[in-house]
Amino acid sequence: MKLSTQEIAKAVGGYASTDIEISGVFTDSRKPLSGGLFVALEGENFDGHKFIESAVKSGAAAVMCKAVPPVNVPYILVQNTKTAYQSLAAYYRVKTGVKVIGITGSVGKTTTKDLTALCFSAKYETYKTQGNLNNDVGVPATLLSIEPCHDAAIVEMGMNHSGEISLLTRIAAPDAAIITNVGITHIENLGSRENILKAKLEILEGMKTGSPLIINADNDMLSGADIQGFRLIKCSLEQEADVYAENIIESAEGSEFDVYVLGHKGHVKLPVAGRHNIMNSLLALGAGAAFDIHLNDMCNALCLYTPSGMRQRINVVKVITFIEDCYNASPDSVNAALSVLKNLPVKRRIAVLGDMLELGDIAEKSHALIGEAAVNNNVDILLTYGEMTRHTAEKAKELGLKEVYSFNDHDSLAKKLFETVKPNDGVLFKGSRGMKLETAMNKLYEMLGE
């Protein structure tokens, strides 16, 4: 949807040197910018103003900046380029008129986003957050990527501190929201689960009263939250609710179950393992039903799901089943991944666990509890990577697990795995993004000749 520089300047409270039409908004000068507006964002370690000349060479038709640019190009002057970029995204979101569904939660945001996009695609031309562009720059980028053909946008919203979701929801102005759960991710910054709940509920601040809010009613914090003024749609695996599942059959390839959504019955074949992913699909179905998407159409769409990035992808190499889940880790998501490993039809279960970051004062206890979870989920061999997972290893040994090994470098970890794995084993890789467990995983694949 094309905009003029004068229109943009008015929307963001800036000054346009001339009035021309632009066909896109960009913040990366390395990309083709033909006919677009380059926004010179500033951050702690970068200054987009240094790249104005290269942006113009890449085809930028205009630039948004704090001072008159050093090259002859139409410009929009603003006091703060990031704030202006966010204001422009909020303006554009309203102008498009699309239905926006905001998604937040401690874990499962991206999977739920992808599942929700599939459900909405059954009726609407749908755009979704690409990758994990879910912060104060990523959300505006998502909104500014909406095209005239789109009817709906599924927007993921992440946070590390209180107030961040409040900003994002005021930019995106969701017509509905999904909260996947409230765990302990980022508790180092927020101090308590009660504060994490408050931070997640900030998503309501950008929504109109009466809008649908779809929640995981099996989460203790969400089920007990006092939420007034919104159309609450509760999803559950444990009891009858607005959206719930029955007759669940799980396998390594995925799950199959009957689903009841706002009084209608359907059947889902979900091609990804884990009960947590069944919950993610219930949340997606609840959101779709709030926008009158036919249940059978959504059930058929969910069959097409494929995991994105390094999120719980099943890969079979030399008759060994690998669960590749190296994108991130928290106590909730590690427990969920261990449950998937437990349900694999394999001879031995091998868990490769990396440190869970940003847990603050509860890090040591949380890692020890994962050692207990490993034993309870019938792990036969445990390999840990990082300093904090040594507490995981110690607890597992204490509870009687015989084969436990700890490592601080990827090469040694991969070598031990190569010496250990056998046909018909199941191997889980799970750790926080900063641990880069995929490095050891890929080294192992090379050794196996994959």
C-alpha positions as CSV (number, residue, x, y, z in Angstrom):
1,M,0.0,0.0,0.0
2,K,1.8,3.1,-1.2
3,L,2.2,6.2,0.9
4,S,3.4,9.7,0.2
5,T,6.2,11.4,2.2
6,Q,3.9,14.2,3.2
7,E,1.4,11.6,4.6
8,I,4.1,9.8,6.5
9,A,5.5,13.1,7.9
10,K,2.0,14.0,9.1
11,A,1.5,10.6,10.7
12,V,4.8,10.7,12.6
13,G,5.0,14.4,13.4
14,G,7.9,15.1,11.1
15,Y,8.8,17.4,8.2
16,A,8.9,16.2,4.6
17,S,11.3,18.1,2.2
18,T,9.1,17.2,-0.8
19,D,6.1,15.1,-1.6
20,I,6.7,11.8,-3.4
21,E,5.2,8.4,-3.3
22,I,7.1,5.6,-1.7
23,S,6.4,1.8,-2.1
24,G,7.9,0.3,1.0
25,V,9.7,1.0,4.3
26,F,13.1,-0.4,5.0
27,T,15.7,-0.3,7.8
28,D,18.5,-2.4,6.2
29,S,20.5,-0.5,3.6
30,R,21.9,-3.8,2.2
31,K,18.6,-4.8,0.8
32,P,17.1,-3.7,-2.6
33,L,15.3,-0.5,-1.6
34,S,13.9,0.6,-5.0
35,G,11.2,3.2,-4.5
36,G,11.2,2.7,-0.8
37,L,11.8,4.8,2.3
38,F,15.0,4.1,4.3
39,V,14.6,4.7,8.0
40,A,17.9,5.5,9.7
41,L,17.4,3.7,13.0
42,E,19.8,4.2,15.9
43,G,20.7,1.6,18.5
44,E,23.4,1.0,21.1
45,N,25.8,-0.4,18.6
46,F,24.8,1.1,15.3
47,D,23.6,4.3,13.7
48,G,21.6,4.0,10.5
49,H,22.5,7.6,9.5
50,K,25.9,6.3,8.5
51,F,24.3,4.1,5.8
52,I,22.1,6.7,4.2
53,E,24.4,7.0,1.1
54,S,24.5,3.3,0.6
55,A,20.7,3.1,1.0
56,V,20.3,5.7,-1.8
57,K,22.7,3.7,-4.0
58,S,20.5,0.7,-3.3
59,G,17.5,2.6,-4.7
60,A,15.9,4.3,-1.7
61,A,13.6,7.0,-3.0
62,A,13.6,8.9,0.4
63,V,15.1,8.7,3.8
64,M,13.8,9.3,7.4
65,C,16.5,10.8,9.5
66,K,17.3,13.4,12.3
67,A,19.2,15.8,10.1
68,V,19.4,16.9,6.5
69,P,21.1,13.9,4.7
70,P,24.6,14.3,3.1
71,V,23.2,13.3,-0.3
72,N,20.6,14.8,-2.6
73,V,17.5,12.7,-1.7
74,P,14.0,13.5,-0.5
75,Y,13.9,13.3,3.3
76,I,11.6,13.3,6.3
77,L,13.1,14.9,9.4
78,V,12.1,13.5,12.8
79,Q,13.4,13.8,16.4
80,N,13.7,10.1,17.0
81,T,13.8,7.7,14.1
82,K,12.8,4.6,16.1
83,T,9.8,6.3,17.6
84,A,8.8,7.7,14.2
85,Y,9.1,4.2,12.7
86,Q,6.8,2.8,15.4
87,S,4.3,5.6,14.8
88,L,4.3,4.9,11.1
89,A,3.7,1.2,11.6
90,A,0.7,2.0,13.9
91,Y,-0.7,4.4,11.3
92,Y,-0.2,1.9,8.5
93,R,-1.8,-0.9,10.5
94,V,-5.0,1.2,10.8
95,K,-4.9,2.2,7.2
96,T,-4.7,-1.4,6.0
97,G,-7.8,-2.4,7.9
98,V,-6.6,-6.0,8.4
99,K,-7.6,-8.2,11.3
100,V,-4.6,-8.4,13.6
101,I,-4.1,-11.3,16.1
102,G,-1.4,-10.6,18.7
103,I,0.4,-13.6,20.3
104,T,2.5,-13.5,23.4
105,G,3.5,-16.0,26.1
106,S,6.6,-17.4,27.9
107,V,7.0,-20.3,25.4
108,G,5.3,-21.5,22.2
109,K,4.8,-18.1,20.6
110,T,6.3,-18.9,17.3
111,T,4.7,-22.4,16.9
112,T,1.3,-20.9,17.9
113,K,1.8,-18.1,15.4
114,D,2.5,-20.5,12.6
115,L,-0.5,-22.7,13.6
116,T,-2.8,-19.7,13.9
117,A,-1.6,-18.4,10.5
118,L,-2.6,-21.8,9.0
119,C,-6.0,-21.6,10.5
120,F,-6.6,-18.1,9.3
121,S,-5.3,-18.9,5.8
122,A,-8.3,-21.3,5.5
123,K,-10.5,-18.2,5.0
124,Y,-8.3,-15.1,4.8
125,E,-5.2,-14.0,2.9
126,T,-2.9,-14.0,5.9
127,Y,0.5,-12.5,6.7
128,K,2.5,-13.5,9.8
129,T,5.6,-12.4,11.7
130,Q,8.6,-13.7,9.8
131,G,11.1,-15.6,11.9
132,N,11.2,-14.1,15.4
133,L,10.8,-10.4,14.5
134,N,8.8,-9.8,17.7
135,N,10.4,-6.8,19.4
136,D,10.0,-3.0,19.1
137,V,11.6,-3.0,15.7
138,G,10.4,-6.4,14.5
139,V,6.7,-5.8,15.2
140,P,6.7,-2.5,13.2
141,A,8.6,-4.3,10.4
142,T,5.9,-7.0,10.4
143,L,3.0,-4.4,10.2
144,L,4.8,-2.4,7.5
145,S,5.1,-5.6,5.4
146,I,1.4,-6.1,5.1
147,E,0.2,-5.8,1.5
148,P,-3.2,-4.7,0.0
149,C,-4.0,-8.4,-0.7
150,H,-3.9,-9.3,3.0
151,D,-7.0,-9.7,5.2
152,A,-5.3,-10.8,8.4
153,A,-2.0,-10.5,10.2
154,I,-0.7,-12.8,12.9
155,V,1.7,-10.8,15.0
156,E,4.1,-12.3,17.5
157,M,5.1,-10.1,20.5
158,G,8.1,-10.9,22.7
159,M,9.5,-9.2,25.8
160,N,12.2,-9.2,28.3
161,H,11.0,-6.5,30.7
162,S,7.7,-5.0,31.8
163,G,6.3,-2.3,29.5
164,E,7.5,-3.8,26.3
165,I,4.3,-5.6,25.4
166,S,2.4,-2.5,26.3
167,L,4.3,-0.6,23.6
168,L,3.9,-3.4,21.0
169,T,0.2,-3.8,21.5
170,R,-0.4,0.0,21.2
171,I,1.4,-0.2,17.8
172,A,-0.3,-3.3,16.6
173,A,-3.8,-2.7,18.1
174,P,-4.8,-6.4,18.0
175,D,-8.4,-7.3,17.2
176,A,-7.8,-10.5,19.3
177,A,-4.9,-11.9,21.4
178,I,-3.5,-15.3,22.4
179,I,-1.5,-15.8,25.6
180,T,0.2,-19.2,25.3
181,N,1.3,-19.5,29.0
182,V,3.0,-17.8,31.8
183,G,6.2,-19.6,32.8
184,I,9.5,-18.4,34.3
185,T,11.3,-17.2,31.1
186,H,12.9,-13.8,31.8
187,I,12.2,-14.1,35.6
188,E,15.7,-12.7,36.1
189,N,14.4,-9.4,34.8
190,L,10.9,-9.5,36.1
191,G,11.4,-11.0,39.5
192,S,8.3,-13.2,39.9
193,R,5.7,-15.2,37.9
194,E,3.1,-12.7,39.1
195,N,5.1,-9.9,37.4
196,I,5.5,-12.0,34.2
197,L,1.7,-12.5,34.2
198,K,1.2,-8.7,34.4
199,A,3.7,-8.2,31.6
200,K,1.8,-10.7,29.3
201,L,-1.6,-9.1,30.2
202,E,-0.2,-5.8,28.9
203,I,-1.3,-7.0,25.5
204,L,-4.9,-6.1,26.5
205,E,-3.9,-2.4,26.6
206,G,-4.0,-2.1,22.8
207,M,-7.3,-3.9,22.4
208,K,-10.9,-2.7,22.3
209,T,-13.1,-3.8,25.2
210,G,-14.9,-7.0,24.3
211,S,-12.2,-8.3,22.0
212,P,-11.5,-12.1,22.1
213,L,-8.7,-13.2,24.4
214,I,-7.7,-16.8,23.9
215,I,-5.8,-18.4,26.8
216,N,-4.3,-21.7,27.9
217,A,-6.6,-22.5,30.8
218,D,-4.3,-25.3,32.0
219,N,-1.7,-22.8,33.0
220,D,-2.0,-22.0,36.7
221,M,-1.3,-18.3,36.3
222,L,-3.7,-17.7,33.5
223,S,-6.5,-19.8,34.8
224,G,-6.4,-17.8,38.1
225,A,-6.1,-14.4,36.5
226,D,-8.8,-11.8,37.0
227,I,-9.5,-10.7,33.4
228,Q,-12.5,-8.4,32.9
229,G,-14.0,-6.7,29.9
230,F,-12.8,-9.2,27.2
231,R,-14.3,-12.2,25.4
232,L,-12.4,-15.0,27.2
233,I,-11.9,-18.2,25.2
234,K,-10.4,-20.9,27.4
235,C,-8.5,-23.8,25.9
236,S,-7.7,-27.0,27.8
237,L,-6.3,-30.5,27.6
238,E,-7.4,-31.4,31.1
239,Q,-11.1,-30.6,31.2
240,E,-14.0,-29.5,29.1
241,A,-13.6,-25.8,28.1
242,D,-14.5,-23.4,25.3
243,V,-11.9,-25.3,23.3
244,Y,-10.7,-28.8,24.3
245,A,-9.3,-32.0,23.0
246,E,-10.3,-35.7,23.6
247,N,-9.2,-39.1,22.4
248,I,-5.6,-38.1,21.9
249,I,-3.3,-40.5,20.2
250,E,0.4,-39.5,20.2
251,S,3.3,-40.9,18.2
252,A,6.8,-39.8,17.1
253,E,5.4,-38.2,14.0
254,G,2.7,-36.2,15.7
255,S,-0.7,-36.5,17.3
256,E,-4.3,-37.2,16.4
257,F,-7.3,-36.1,18.4
258,D,-10.9,-35.0,18.5
259,V,-11.4,-31.3,19.1
260,Y,-14.4,-29.3,20.4
261,V,-14.4,-25.6,19.5
262,L,-17.2,-23.4,20.8
263,G,-19.7,-26.2,20.5
264,H,-18.5,-27.7,17.2
265,K,-16.6,-31.0,16.8
266,G,-13.7,-31.7,14.5
267,H,-10.7,-34.0,14.1
268,V,-7.1,-33.0,13.9
269,K,-4.0,-34.8,12.6
270,L,-1.1,-32.7,13.8
271,P,2.3,-33.5,12.2
272,V,4.4,-32.5,15.2
273,A,4.8,-34.4,18.5
274,G,4.1,-33.2,22.0
275,R,1.0,-32.4,24.1
276,H,2.2,-28.8,24.3
277,N,1.8,-28.6,20.5
278,I,-1.7,-29.9,20.9
279,M,-2.4,-27.0,23.2
280,N,-0.8,-24.6,20.7
281,S,-3.2,-25.9,18.1
282,L,-6.2,-25.4,20.4
283,L,-5.2,-21.8,20.9
284,A,-5.0,-21.3,17.1
285,L,-8.4,-23.0,16.6
286,G,-9.9,-20.8,19.3
287,A,-8.6,-17.7,17.6
288,G,-9.9,-18.8,14.2
289,A,-13.3,-19.7,15.6
290,A,-13.6,-16.2,17.0
291,F,-13.4,-14.9,13.4
292,D,-16.0,-17.4,12.0
293,I,-13.5,-19.7,10.3
294,H,-15.1,-23.1,9.6
295,L,-13.7,-25.7,12.0
296,N,-13.2,-28.4,9.4
297,D,-11.3,-26.0,7.2
298,M,-9.0,-25.2,10.1
299,C,-8.5,-28.9,11.0
300,N,-7.5,-29.6,7.4
301,A,-5.1,-26.6,7.4
302,L,-3.3,-27.8,10.6
303,C,-2.3,-31.0,8.8
304,L,0.0,-28.9,6.7
305,Y,2.1,-27.6,9.6
306,T,5.9,-27.9,9.5
307,P,8.2,-26.7,12.4
308,S,10.1,-23.6,11.6
309,G,13.8,-23.0,12.4
310,M,15.3,-25.4,15.0
311,R,12.0,-26.0,16.8
312,Q,11.3,-29.6,17.6
313,R,12.1,-30.9,14.1
314,I,12.2,-34.7,13.8
315,N,15.1,-36.0,11.7
316,V,15.9,-39.6,11.2
317,V,19.6,-40.4,10.4
318,K,21.0,-43.9,10.2
319,V,17.9,-45.3,11.9
320,I,18.4,-42.9,14.8
321,T,15.6,-40.5,15.6
322,F,16.7,-36.9,16.4
323,I,14.6,-34.2,17.9
324,E,16.2,-30.9,16.9
325,D,15.0,-28.3,19.4
326,C,18.0,-25.9,19.7
327,Y,16.1,-22.6,19.3
328,N,15.5,-21.8,22.9
329,A,15.0,-23.4,26.3
330,S,13.1,-22.7,29.6
331,P,12.0,-25.2,32.3
332,D,8.5,-25.5,30.6
333,S,9.9,-26.1,27.1
334,V,12.6,-28.6,28.3
335,N,10.0,-30.6,30.2
336,A,7.8,-30.6,27.1
337,A,10.7,-31.8,24.9
338,L,11.6,-34.5,27.4
339,S,8.0,-35.7,27.2
340,V,8.2,-36.0,23.5
341,L,11.5,-38.0,23.8
342,K,9.7,-40.3,26.3
343,N,7.0,-41.1,23.8
344,L,9.3,-41.9,21.0
345,P,9.1,-45.7,20.0
346,V,12.9,-46.2,20.4
347,K,15.2,-48.6,22.3
348,R,17.2,-45.9,24.2
349,R,16.5,-42.3,25.0
350,I,19.4,-39.9,24.9
351,A,19.0,-36.3,26.1
352,V,21.5,-33.6,25.2
353,L,20.7,-30.6,27.3
354,G,22.3,-27.1,27.3
355,D,22.0,-24.4,29.9
356,M,18.7,-22.5,30.2
357,L,19.6,-18.8,30.4
358,E,18.0,-15.8,32.1
359,L,16.7,-17.6,35.1
360,G,18.5,-15.4,37.7
361,D,18.3,-16.6,41.3
362,I,16.3,-19.8,40.5
363,A,18.8,-21.0,37.8
364,E,20.5,-23.6,40.0
365,K,17.2,-25.1,41.4
366,S,15.6,-25.1,37.9
367,H,18.5,-26.9,36.3
368,A,18.5,-29.5,39.1
369,L,14.7,-30.1,38.6
370,I,15.4,-30.8,34.9
371,G,17.7,-33.6,36.1
372,E,14.8,-35.0,38.0
373,A,12.6,-34.6,34.9
374,A,15.1,-36.5,32.8
375,V,14.9,-39.5,35.1
376,N,11.1,-39.3,35.3
377,N,10.9,-39.2,31.5
378,N,12.9,-42.5,31.2
379,V,16.1,-40.9,29.8
380,D,18.7,-43.6,29.5
381,I,21.7,-41.4,28.8
382,L,22.1,-37.8,29.7
383,L,24.7,-35.4,28.2
384,T,24.9,-31.8,29.4
385,Y,26.5,-28.8,27.9
386,G,27.4,-25.7,29.9
387,E,28.0,-24.7,33.6
388,M,24.5,-24.7,34.9
389,T,23.5,-28.1,33.5
390,R,26.1,-29.6,35.8
391,H,23.4,-29.3,38.4
392,T,21.1,-31.2,36.0
393,A,23.8,-33.9,35.7
394,E,24.3,-34.1,39.5
395,K,20.6,-34.5,40.3
396,A,20.2,-37.2,37.6
397,K,23.1,-39.1,39.1
398,E,21.7,-38.7,42.6
399,L,18.5,-40.2,41.4
400,G,20.2,-43.3,39.9
401,L,20.9,-42.5,36.3
402,K,24.0,-44.4,35.4
403,E,25.2,-42.8,32.2
404,V,25.6,-39.0,32.7
405,Y,28.3,-36.9,31.0
406,S,29.1,-33.2,31.1
407,F,30.9,-31.0,28.5
408,N,32.0,-27.5,27.9
409,D,32.9,-27.7,24.2
410,H,31.0,-28.8,21.2
411,D,33.7,-31.0,19.7
412,S,34.0,-33.2,22.8
413,L,30.2,-33.5,23.1
414,A,29.8,-34.5,19.4
415,K,32.6,-37.0,19.7
416,K,31.0,-38.7,22.8
417,L,27.7,-38.8,21.0
418,F,29.2,-40.4,18.0
419,E,30.7,-43.1,20.2
420,T,27.4,-43.5,22.0
421,V,24.5,-43.5,19.6
422,K,23.2,-46.7,18.0
423,P,20.5,-47.6,15.5
424,N,16.9,-47.2,17.0
425,D,18.1,-44.7,19.6
426,G,16.2,-41.4,20.1
427,V,18.2,-38.3,20.7
428,L,16.9,-34.9,21.9
429,F,19.0,-31.7,21.5
430,K,17.6,-28.9,23.7
431,G,19.2,-25.7,25.1
432,S,19.0,-22.0,25.1
433,R,19.9,-20.2,21.8
434,G,23.1,-18.9,23.3
435,M,24.4,-22.5,23.9
436,K,24.3,-23.2,20.1
437,L,23.8,-26.9,20.5
438,E,23.2,-27.2,16.8
439,T,26.9,-26.9,16.4
440,A,27.5,-30.2,18.2
441,M,24.4,-31.7,16.4
442,N,25.8,-30.8,13.0
443,K,29.2,-32.1,13.8
444,L,27.6,-35.4,14.8
445,Y,25.7,-35.5,11.5
446,E,29.0,-35.1,9.7
447,M,30.5,-37.9,11.6
448,L,27.5,-40.1,10.8
449,G,28.0,-39.3,7.1
450,E,24.8,-37.3,6.8
